[in-house]
């Protein structure tokens, strides 16, 4: 087995590869001994175990001995499929999507040029076309990215370049930042994702270019405050170029009002981007899609498939209503995306992406979409939303808990009516027992958080976990 380096048509090599895959699968399945999310190992103990490893021996051990070493550590991997795992927007992976990952890894196609990924290129184009129509961008386009951050940053780059060309008559791509760049401003919720700040840093505008908008008691952008801030900023000489509506905030799952934000964007000729990395899952639900509002009003939108869609990390895309928005990424190289090839019908996707080398992630979207259908995904989404409603109803009238925000998607933030220290200890005790929940802060108070993405989670699981939290609280107090 040690003699085989790469896959080939040779039957012996195929047999060796099959054996390696089956042994690896057996090691994974053997390591799963219970339903806990985590072994509970102390971080210092785990670090000591890892630090004892010889990372680069002078002579390789071969696959079988290496796998034996790996087996010792598999019990300490986080089991995202566990119903005891619910701290973050970090989902379990659908079984068929894991199988699709094997296809992606085996063929190892790269999505920059057609001659590096013939089938995946055509598949990505087809998947993006279907996604664009799903959000109401009839003639839209997009590209796959590594995650929500890269999707948001891509959209904001496109928004900045397009605004400067249309409103200022200035070509950023050709000449760099305009002289007035310090006056450009982007507006987003005070609890939006940090990638908006990161985008303005990368664009050379700086954190000060981000206007943080106050939120109301439902954690949504306060539209009146937004309108007032725009008026004040324009009066001071600032130039609003983009607003970001968050369709599913990280902690609360709150959804900003797209219609009202579109109205203000039209008034000031601004680009409206929707960060729907979390909330985009509602697109699949006939029952709850209305909560997003009319997403077709946006100029661009971020969709993450490794959140509510339950696909393996990483898998995201950015969609744009106007295809020309992605021209900001186009650049021809003689060795890669030759113009004569494109004239003959070869599609080189590098021309509309921040990245050059990319994985063929559209394959796992295709496999899961075809396998489950919109109806199947709708049932998964509805289940998560209804679990969150159940948990909120369970806690909101219980005098032992604070549950300040009714969920719109699948995140429930709450706290015991004790102290910050007690709430922090509850999370740590659960972690040591193999149950992983989230922690955040609202209005200066330490809160606990359940992010309910797992389709296997039942109301009985939630009942048991709330009872366990009560017992831990009582033991601490």
Secondary structure, 3 states (H helix, E strand, C coil): CCCCCCCCCCHHHHHHHHHHHHHHHHHHHHHCCCCCCCCCCCHHHHHHHHHCCCCCCCCCCCHHHHHHHHHHHHCCCCCCCCCCEECCCCCCCCHHHHHHHHHHHHHCCCCCCHHHCHHHHHHHHHHHHHHHHHCCCCCCEEEEECCHHHHHHHHHHHHHHHHHHHHCCCCHHHHCCCCCHHHEEEEEECCCCCHHHHHHHHCCCCHHHEEEECECCCCCECHHHHHHHHHHHHHCCCEEEEEEEEECCCCCCCECCHHHHHHHHHHCCCEEEEEECCHHHHHHCCCCHHHHCCHHHCCEEEEECCCCCCCCCCCEEEEECCHHHHHHHCCCCCCCCCHHHHHCCCCCHHHHCCCCCCCCCHHHHHHHHHHHHHHHHHHHHHHHHHHHHHHHHHHHCCCCEECCCCCCCCEEEEEECCCHHHHHHHHHHHHHCCCEEEEEEECCEEEEEEECCCCCCCHHHHHHHHHHHHHHHHHHC
